[in-house]
């Protein structure tokens, strides 16, 4: 490995407002050596997720912030090229917190072995990875949908939202998605099988929710926050469940631009509840979700879509796609060939 170099993106500044390429520093250094109980992974794919924006902020959260000068945190998938642990062999494929770099040292106990012969590697970062776990546990454990319920999902053409709607259909619910643009709305209904889609860029979301949910919303799975969350709260059914997964519309807002739901009293009027969750809390049960998701994929009841951007050097611009709404499905950065 002495002749190899490790290209990395490090956090250079804490973003103010929209994340910028200058918030990262591109560096080239030596390939690290794994210590006892560790493995060295050649990273082939990196998961790009809205949560990465929150990890750049300083302050208390569910996970410590990325420190200035540290490699940007990210989930990745790749091939083990050196191992100092008997549980993982050279040539195995794993996923884990690799960071945005070409080579990463992982503790063997934290690396998850995957089989690229059963599913493409990017799928283990999407529907069979943290994205799928988020959709599965957020909807089923927090949302608790019942057959016949109307489930509304924001960012429905995105990595998590597209899976949430499909699981809702599998569980006998009616699924309504909210997405931006005619193309994404077509994908929501034609590709992912939702019953209806609302184009928030060109339609009145509150009015369309009343139209598509005449008996109100039983479960609202929120990925965006802001005005769309307010529109959903205005259309809740009695005993509705609001699942707070994310608020991408707020992540790049400055403190004076942050907006919260002004009509939260709808929760009281409708005897509803609103609950946030963090997928890491469900780690002991990931196997349960993977078994179900893999089964649904095999049966053709669940469809996965990856939006793959080529080249580690394109990380900053690729990350921005999440916040400009350009991606469709799970956004992944390809670092090296499999």
Buried (B, 14 or more C-beta within 10 A) or exposed (E): BEEEEBBBBBBBEBBEEBBEEEBBBBBEEEBBEBEEBBBBBBBBBBBBBBBBBBBBEEEEEEEEBBEBEEBBBBBBBBBBBBBBBEEBEEEBBBBBBBBBBBBBBBBBEEBBBBEBEEBBBBBBBBBBBBBBBBBBBBBBBBBEBEEEBBBBBBBBBBBBBBBBBBBBBBBEBBBBBBBBBEEBBBBBBEBBBBBBBBBBEEBEBBEBBBBBBEEBBBBBBBBBBBBBBBBBBBBBBEEBBBBBBBBBBBBBBEEEEEBEBEBBEBBEEBEBEBEBBBBEEBEEEBEEBBEBBBEBBEEEEBBBBBBBBEEBEEBBEBBBBBBEBBBBBBBBBBBBEE
